[in-house]
Amino acid sequence: IDSDFGLAFYKAQEATKGTLPMEGTVLLTVSERDRSEKLADTAKRLKEAGFKLLATGGTAAFLEERGIEVEPVLKMHEGRPNIVDAVKNGEVQLIVNTPSGKLSIHDDSYIRKSAIQHNVPYITTVAAAVAAAEGIAARHTGQAPIRSLQEWHADLERP
């Protein structure tokens, strides 16, 4: 529970043992339909928090057009080293992967499996990526007060 949405998301991830990283590398491989200014703002926020960004072709081009520096990474069918190799080698601490249809089903499946095997948090929507970036940014500023349920109830407005 938190009054800040990002922190509430961060705490929820911690509660499910899916703790979001505070540093490292974020892999972004996002479908064309999900490439929006919200995604660009989220990538920028993660970059400002000190994360290195890896991105597949179309996502990398989209972000670079908006002045966001990323390191390109190959999809599985494009050769090696690729996104799954990066996860297996411990080079990735957070994955943002939105499914993009039949062509990417094979890659998406292997990315998910690799994330699970190597205990890397895996996000499948831009909305969740926004929340994660907000939570990480808030944690970087030291926000994350622990309050009892009674304290939360005391703050509720009564009719």
N, C-alpha and C positions, 0 to 999 in steps of 0.2 A: 504494500500500500504506500502511496505517496501522492502528494498534491501535484507533483510534476509528472507529466505523462512519460517522458523519457526515462526518468528514474524509476517509475513504477514498472516499466517494461524491463529495465535492467535488473531490478530486484526479482521480478517474475522469472527471468532467465536464470538467475542465481539459484532460486528456489527449486528449479527443475534440473539442476546440475549442468545447465547449458551456459555457464558463465561467459559473458562477452569479454573479449580481450581488451586490455588497456593500451597495447602497443603491438607492433608487428606489421603484418601484411594482410590486406583485404583483397580477395579475388572477386572481381565483378564480371559476370557474364549474364547480360540482361537482354531479353527479347526486344525486338524493334518496337513493339507496341508499348513496352514499359519504359522506353527511353524518354524521359521527361525532364523538365527543369527541376522537379523534386529530386530526381536521381542525381542530377548534376550538383545540386545544393548539398545533397547527402555525401557525395564523393568529396566535394570541397571541404565539408565539415570534418570528414575522416582524415583528409590530408592535413588540415590545420591542427588536428589532434595528434599528428606525428606518424600516422600510418603511411606505409608504402602501398601503392595501388597497382595491382595487376589486372589487366582486362583483356578479354578476347577481342578479335578484330573489329566488329561493328560497334561494340561498347567503347572500345579504346578510341575509335575515330570520333564517336559522339562526344566523349568527354574532352578529347584534345581540341576539338572545334570550339569548346567553351573555355579553353585555357587551363584545363586541369591536366597536370602531368601524370601519365600512367606508363607502366612498363607493359608492352604487349606480351601475351602468352598464347600459345597455340591450343586450339581445340583438339580433342583426341584424334579425329579423322584428318587433321592437318599435319601430323607428324609428332616428333619428339624433340626436346622435352615439352610436355604439354601440361594442361591444368591438373590432371590426376597425378602426374609425376611431381608437380610442385607441392601438392597436398601430402603425398606419401613421403616426400623428403623433408617435411616439417617446415616448409617455406611459407605456409599460409596459416593464419590464425583465425580468419573469419571468411565465410563464403556468402556472397549474394548472387543467387542464381534463379532467375525467373524462367520457367519452362516456356519454350517457344514453338512447340508443335512437333509433328512427326519426325522431321529431319533431326531434331536434337534429342529425341527420346533416349538414344543410346548414350550420348555424352552425359545428359542429365542424370541418368541412372547410375553411371559410374562415378560421377561427381558426388552424388548422395551417398553411395556406398563407401567411397573413400573418406568422406567427411565423418561418417559414423565410425568407421574403423580407426580413424586417427583422432577422434574426439574433437573435431573442429566444428564450431557453431555454424549452422547452415540456415540461411534466410531465403525464403522463396517469393517474397513480395516486396515491392518498393515501399509500401506503407510500413512494414516491419523493419526495413533497412533505415527508414527515417527515424523510427522510434529507437532503434539500436544506436544510431549516431547521436541522437539527443541524449540518451542515457549515458553513453560513453563520455560525451562532452561534459555533462553534469558531474560525473564521477571524477573527471580530470580537475574540476574546480573544487573538489572536496565535498560536494553536496551528497548526502545520503544519510540524513538523520534517522535514527532508529527511535520509533515511538511506539508506545503500547496501544493496544486497541482502545483502552479507556481514554487515552489522550486524544485519539482520533474522534471518538464519540463526544468528548467534551467540546470539541471544536464545531460540531454539527449545529446548525441553526435549528432551533425548535419553533414550531408554529405557535 
